[in-house]
Amino acid sequence: MPGLDPTLVEHRMPIKEGYKPVKQAPRRMSKEIKENVKEEIERLVKAGFIRPAKYVEWLANIVPVLKAVTKAVRCCVDYRNINGATPKDEYPMPM
């Protein structure tokens, strides 16, 4: 985000030994949804909320979710492969 020190908001994920980076195959989408996703990504880039990655070892899919009332597209990310390769927290979050 603009104005924040990168050391506060960027981090590196520890990866378990023996895991190779995974690049997920592109998810199939209709042409209309693909255009809506592209518009949403451009909006997030212009806002400075996201930026293109320079060196991509892990590649996760965008999962478009349609909002029921407004029919707007919400972009989520499929992190299942990355979650499997990272160690679990020793201390769970309190209830």
N, C-alpha and C positions, 0 to 999 in steps of 0.2 A: 504494500500500500504506500502511496506517496507520503513522504515526510517521516516514515519510520526507519530507524536504523536497521539494515539488513541482518545484523547479528542478533537482533531481538526476534525476528520473525522467520528467519531461514534456519533450517536444521538439516542434519544428515541422519538417515535411518540406519541403524545397525542391521546387517543382513546375516542370517545364520550361515555357518560354513557349509559348503556343498551346494548352495543354491545358485543357479545360473539365472541371469536376467531373462525376463519373459516379455515378449512383444506380442500382445494379443492381436489377433486378426481383426480387421475392421468389422464393426457391427452393421448389419443390413438395416437400412432405413428407407422410407418412401422419399420421393423427391421433395415433397412439401415439407416434411419434417426435417430433412437434411438442410433445406434453405433456412428454416426457422432456427436450427441449431447454429448454423453459420452466422446468422444475424446476432444471436445471443452471445456467441464467442467474440465477435467484433465489438459488441457493446462492452463486454467485460475487459477487453484489451484497451479500448479507448478510456475506460474509467481507471485504468492502472491497477485493476484488481488481479489480473493474471498477465503472464507474459510468455512468449514462446521459449521452449527449452532449447538450449544449445547442444548439449550432449545427452542424447536420450538412450539410456541402457534399458530402462523399464518403460513399457508403453501400455497404458491402460485405456480401455474404451470409454467413450462418452455414451452414457445411457440417457436418452431423451425421455422425460416424464412430462406428460401433458397435464396441466392444471385443469381440474374438472369444470370449474365455473367459467374462467376466462379463456380457456383453450390456449394459453400461453405455454411455451416450452421452457422447461426447467432442465438444465444440464447437470447430470450427476455423473460420477466416475465409478467404474467397476474396479475396485482395488483388491479383489479376492486373491490374486496371485501374489501381490505385494504383502498382504496381510499374512499369508502362509509362510513367507520367507523371513518375517521379522520376529524376534523373540517376544514372548508375552510379558506383560508387566508383572513384577513380583508382588506389587501392592495394588489390589483392585481399588477402583473408585468407591468411596463410601456411599451408602444408600441415602 
